Amino acid sequence: MELNSMASSPSWWRSLFSPSRNPVTVHCFKRLQEYANLKLVTSSQEKKALASLKEMEKIIGYKFKEKSLLQQAFTHSSYQESESYERLEYVGDSILNFLISKQQFFMYPNLSPGSLTALRAANVDTEKLARVAVKYNFHKYLRHENPMLSKQIQVFIKAIEKYPFHSYGLIDAPKTLADVVESTIGAIYVDSNSSIDTTWEVAKNLLEPMITPEMLQQNPVRKLNELCHKKKLKVRFRDKWLKEGIYEVIIDNKLKGKGVYKAKKEIALNRAAEDACNNILNSTSESLK
């Protein structure tokens, strides 16, 4: 059959556009439908993402000129479709340390460098910043594809109920939460054309309440060593963490403290030291009665 006669044949046209008769047409229509559905989903996702950005701006208290910076600040490395927050976190970490150092230098003129360093560390460490993230629900806007991270965040949220301001090493804070706070501060610094004043205005509000010298406590291990030195007690740690996730504190050959945390050795050690401190202080109080 010649081409012209094929084109003029009604049956040929019907076979061309009838899915039941032409497998090629079936495939084409299917792909067109998939593309249309994809466009609808993409449009819906874009609207949702834009709404989330506006919500985050309201929470943070800063309106971004470059919205992509804010989106990047909340993108974990496990999320494959966009650049992660790691570069912004790098900037935010440095800026935040500088801003806190500057504020404390002028606020506490009588504090020694060592005390200022300890105070700064308490206000910018992983747990403190992770608490900021939870307080402002940053974790709800975090883009990631890591199921374990979601579980870790929920465990942390539950754990901080016991400690109003800081646990000083007794609970395990997900580093990702702290990273997001730093990346947000880094994004503001970049978006504001490197404005220290603008960045500090936002960061200061996020970090409130700040830990003051009066609130500052020692790490449990250091606190235990100083307490034992003062009371002339012999202290040693028994490491069972590798097999059992446990640390024990032996004082004058007696078990005085125990800490359990299988996920992180440092937490188990700190918990054992804290437990020992409490037991020593309780024993001292009872002996004075």
LUMMI-360860 format. One line per field, with one value per residue (C-alpha): residue in one letter; x, y, z. Coordinates in Angstrom, 3 decimals, padded with zeros to 6 digits. Last residue first. Example, Ala and Ser with C-alpha at 12.3 -4.5 7.8 and 13.67 -1.06 7.14 Angstrom:
<vexdos>
r: [S; A];
c1: [013.670; 012.300];
c2: [-001.060; -004.500];
c3: [007.140; 007.800];
</vexdos>
This chain:
<vexdos>
r: [K; L; S; E; S; T; S; N; L; I; N; N; C; A; D; E; A; A; R; N; L; A; I; E; K; K; A; K; Y; V; G; K; G; K; L; K; N; D; I; I; V; E; Y; I; G; E; K; L; W; K; D; R; F; R; V; K; L; K; K; K; H; C; L; E; N; L; K; R; V; P; N; Q; Q; L; M; E; P; T; I; M; P; E; L; L; N; K; A; V; E; W; T; T; D; I; S; S; N; S; D; V; Y; I; A; G; I; T; S; E; V; V; D; A; L; T; K; P; A; D; I; L; G; Y; S; H; F; P; Y; K; E; I; A; K; I; F; V; Q; I; Q; K; S; L; M; P; N; E; H; R; L; Y; K; H; F; N; Y; K; V; A; V; R; A; L; K; E; T; D; V; N; A; A; R; L; A; T; L; S; G; P; S; L; N; P; Y; M; F; F; Q; Q; K; S; I; L; F; N; L; I; S; D; G; V; Y; E; L; R; E; Y; S; E; S; E; Q; Y; S; S; H; T; F; A; Q; Q; L; L; S; K; E; K; F; K; Y; G; I; I; K; E; M; E; K; L; S; A; L; A; K; K; E; Q; S; S; T; V; L; K; L; N; A; Y; E; Q; L; R; K; F; C; H; V; T; V; P; N; R; S; P; S; F; L; S; R; W; W; S; P; S; S; A; M; S; N; L; E; M];
c1: [023.608; 027.088; 027.737; 024.561; 025.657; 029.088; 027.549; 025.195; 028.128; 030.085; 027.059; 026.297; 029.874; 029.953; 026.776; 028.187; 031.413; 029.513; 027.306; 030.337; 031.981; 028.799; 028.415; 032.034; 031.662; 028.766; 025.954; 026.105; 025.297; 025.523; 027.242; 028.103; 029.443; 030.774; 032.186; 034.696; 038.481; 039.066; 036.815; 035.992; 033.961; 032.316; 031.796; 029.318; 028.451; 028.736; 031.555; 033.391; 032.194; 033.555; 036.186; 036.812; 037.657; 039.921; 039.658; 041.683; 040.067; 041.848; 038.596; 039.745; 041.391; 038.263; 036.092; 038.509; 038.560; 034.768; 034.201; 036.663; 034.805; 031.377; 032.302; 032.056; 029.046; 028.223; 025.009; 026.699; 029.059; 026.000; 024.485; 022.548; 018.761; 018.654; 020.618; 018.102; 017.747; 021.518; 021.923; 019.450; 020.982; 024.469; 023.998; 022.693; 025.577; 028.254; 027.025; 028.752; 026.543; 023.363; 022.904; 026.356; 025.963; 022.377; 023.473; 026.270; 023.820; 021.546; 024.507; 025.421; 021.871; 021.704; 025.019; 023.768; 020.840; 023.131; 025.402; 022.675; 022.958; 023.876; 023.028; 025.208; 027.905; 027.219; 023.440; 022.476; 019.625; 016.477; 017.919; 015.389; 013.266; 016.443; 016.202; 012.854; 013.978; 017.252; 015.466; 013.288; 016.337; 018.100; 015.043; 014.874; 018.602; 018.209; 015.711; 018.283; 016.849; 017.228; 015.593; 015.361; 012.149; 010.792; 014.269; 014.355; 011.512; 012.538; 013.245; 014.594; 017.220; 018.198; 018.606; 020.914; 022.943; 023.457; 024.164; 026.726; 028.733; 028.172; 027.111; 029.049; 032.190; 031.921; 031.714; 034.706; 036.755; 035.749; 036.773; 040.196; 040.649; 039.930; 036.612; 036.705; 035.518; 032.422; 030.053; 032.789; 034.695; 031.469; 029.947; 033.100; 033.740; 030.104; 030.304; 033.647; 032.490; 029.293; 031.171; 033.508; 030.710; 028.492; 031.124; 031.725; 027.975; 027.401; 029.839; 028.188; 024.553; 024.103; 023.741; 020.449; 018.778; 020.637; 019.397; 021.844; 024.114; 021.472; 019.638; 018.392; 021.071; 020.643; 017.020; 018.032; 020.697; 018.260; 016.020; 018.523; 017.179; 016.403; 013.973; 015.199; 013.360; 014.353; 010.797; 009.332; 012.037; 011.396; 007.676; 008.409; 010.812; 008.222; 005.614; 008.085; 008.823; 005.098; 004.557; 007.540; 006.293; 002.853; 004.385; 006.622; 003.658; 001.624; 004.549; 005.154; 001.504; 001.704; 004.935; 003.444; 000.384; 002.566; 004.635; 001.512; 000.096; 003.335; 003.564; -000.013; 000.501; 003.483; 001.429; -001.195; -004.563; -005.831; -004.274; -006.337; -004.715; -002.755; -005.285; -008.061; -005.951; -005.194; -008.850; -009.891; -007.522; -006.377; -002.947; -002.450; -003.470; -000.958; 001.830; 001.339; 000.000];
c2: [013.487; 014.311; 010.760; 010.864; 014.015; 012.563; 009.374; 011.431; 013.473; 010.332; 008.685; 011.770; 012.027; 008.313; 008.608; 011.616; 009.729; 006.707; 008.936; 010.694; 007.381; 006.006; 009.240; 009.098; 005.524; 006.230; 003.960; 001.432; 003.824; 002.627; 004.411; 003.002; 004.606; 003.807; 000.305; -000.032; -000.339; 003.120; 004.499; 002.310; 003.929; 001.643; 002.126; 000.040; -000.624; -004.369; -005.719; -002.577; -000.511; -002.549; 000.036; 000.188; 003.713; 004.577; 006.781; 007.016; 009.387; 012.295; 014.234; 017.182; 014.933; 012.794; 015.879; 017.219; 013.896; 013.620; 017.133; 016.473; 013.287; 014.949; 017.914; 021.038; 023.265; 026.717; 028.256; 031.064; 031.760; 032.224; 029.771; 031.777; 031.690; 032.487; 030.969; 031.750; 035.395; 035.885; 034.196; 036.545; 039.785; 038.301; 037.667; 041.175; 042.757; 040.582; 041.421; 039.166; 040.265; 039.435; 036.209; 034.889; 035.596; 034.325; 031.080; 030.586; 031.077; 028.489; 026.148; 026.444; 025.651; 022.763; 021.357; 021.304; 019.120; 016.919; 016.323; 014.276; 014.969; 012.037; 012.679; 012.928; 015.194; 018.470; 017.838; 021.349; 023.811; 022.116; 018.590; 015.756; 016.816; 016.712; 012.913; 012.823; 015.212; 013.269; 009.953; 011.588; 013.002; 009.635; 007.956; 010.506; 010.078; 006.311; 006.789; 008.733; 010.293; 013.950; 017.352; 019.078; 021.086; 019.185; 019.067; 022.857; 022.726; 025.989; 024.431; 021.272; 023.156; 025.248; 022.078; 020.705; 023.904; 023.383; 019.679; 020.089; 022.818; 026.524; 027.916; 025.447; 026.016; 029.777; 029.404; 027.065; 029.440; 032.455; 030.610; 029.813; 033.359; 034.698; 036.390; 039.954; 041.743; 039.500; 041.174; 042.622; 039.369; 037.364; 039.092; 038.940; 035.280; 034.414; 036.205; 034.629; 031.109; 031.687; 032.958; 029.946; 027.385; 029.228; 029.170; 025.414; 024.828; 026.692; 024.339; 021.261; 022.217; 019.686; 020.365; 019.039; 015.866; 013.242; 013.912; 011.896; 014.966; 016.815; 019.805; 022.480; 025.102; 024.374; 025.489; 028.652; 029.385; 028.663; 031.466; 034.174; 037.447; 035.665; 037.062; 036.726; 035.948; 032.292; 031.064; 033.397; 032.496; 028.817; 029.191; 031.006; 028.268; 025.622; 027.345; 027.410; 023.711; 022.885; 024.878; 023.169; 019.744; 020.396; 021.559; 018.494; 016.194; 017.815; 017.741; 014.075; 013.258; 014.928; 013.088; 009.747; 010.416; 011.277; 008.124; 005.967; 007.591; 006.915; 003.286; 002.507; 004.218; 001.973; -001.098; -000.234; -001.979; -001.614; 001.792; 003.060; 006.166; 004.527; 001.740; 004.272; 006.255; 003.103; 002.047; 005.415; 004.962; 008.267; 008.023; 004.505; 005.535; 008.344; 006.087; 003.406; 000.000];
c3: [110.200; 108.905; 107.721; 105.637; 103.832; 103.053; 101.681; 099.497; 098.161; 097.343; 095.697; 093.617; 092.426; 091.536; 089.450; 087.634; 086.885; 085.565; 083.431; 081.981; 081.045; 079.443; 077.447; 076.265; 075.008; 072.662; 071.460; 074.297; 077.123; 080.725; 083.594; 087.002; 090.139; 093.606; 093.313; 096.157; 095.930; 097.431; 094.694; 091.681; 088.926; 086.382; 082.634; 080.661; 076.998; 077.696; 075.518; 074.386; 077.334; 080.173; 081.182; 084.924; 086.026; 088.936; 092.004; 095.218; 097.681; 099.335; 099.873; 097.754; 095.186; 094.997; 094.386; 091.782; 089.914; 090.074; 088.683; 085.880; 084.953; 085.246; 082.962; 085.045; 085.422; 084.085; 085.380; 087.308; 084.389; 082.141; 079.642; 077.071; 077.002; 074.163; 071.277; 068.536; 069.532; 069.602; 066.218; 064.516; 065.794; 065.421; 061.701; 061.079; 062.979; 061.356; 057.862; 055.332; 052.415; 054.336; 052.335; 053.280; 057.008; 056.991; 055.311; 057.843; 060.720; 059.124; 058.580; 062.262; 063.403; 060.922; 062.156; 065.757; 064.722; 062.626; 065.629; 067.299; 071.057; 073.301; 076.940; 080.043; 078.614; 080.350; 080.652; 079.582; 080.144; 081.523; 081.961; 082.380; 079.385; 077.316; 076.978; 075.160; 072.439; 072.164; 071.610; 068.931; 067.167; 067.186; 065.643; 062.807; 062.182; 061.842; 058.996; 056.907; 053.761; 054.665; 054.272; 057.656; 058.060; 061.065; 062.617; 062.811; 065.312; 067.018; 070.411; 068.769; 066.762; 069.783; 071.846; 069.146; 069.465; 073.205; 072.814; 070.052; 071.754; 071.117; 074.493; 076.660; 074.604; 075.037; 078.799; 078.930; 076.770; 078.857; 082.021; 080.562; 079.284; 082.792; 083.557; 084.873; 081.729; 081.421; 078.915; 076.704; 076.118; 076.258; 073.228; 071.119; 071.891; 071.105; 067.748; 066.824; 067.669; 065.679; 062.629; 062.541; 062.902; 060.435; 057.687; 057.950; 058.335; 055.075; 053.342; 054.875; 054.201; 051.398; 047.665; 046.340; 045.011; 047.031; 050.555; 052.683; 052.859; 054.860; 053.371; 055.786; 055.044; 051.317; 051.461; 053.274; 050.684; 047.846; 049.081; 048.054; 049.455; 052.688; 055.238; 058.833; 062.051; 062.213; 062.754; 060.115; 057.615; 058.306; 057.593; 054.335; 053.291; 054.127; 051.958; 049.063; 049.523; 049.506; 046.329; 044.689; 045.762; 044.266; 040.986; 040.915; 041.557; 038.774; 036.364; 037.181; 036.499; 033.080; 032.302; 033.335; 031.153; 028.170; 028.745; 028.829; 025.701; 023.855; 025.020; 024.037; 020.678; 019.971; 020.906; 018.207; 018.162; 021.724; 022.011; 019.037; 017.616; 014.782; 014.242; 013.749; 011.296; 009.286; 009.326; 007.920; 004.912; 003.472; 005.097; 003.838; 000.266; 000.348; 001.668; -000.964; 000.000];
</vexdos>
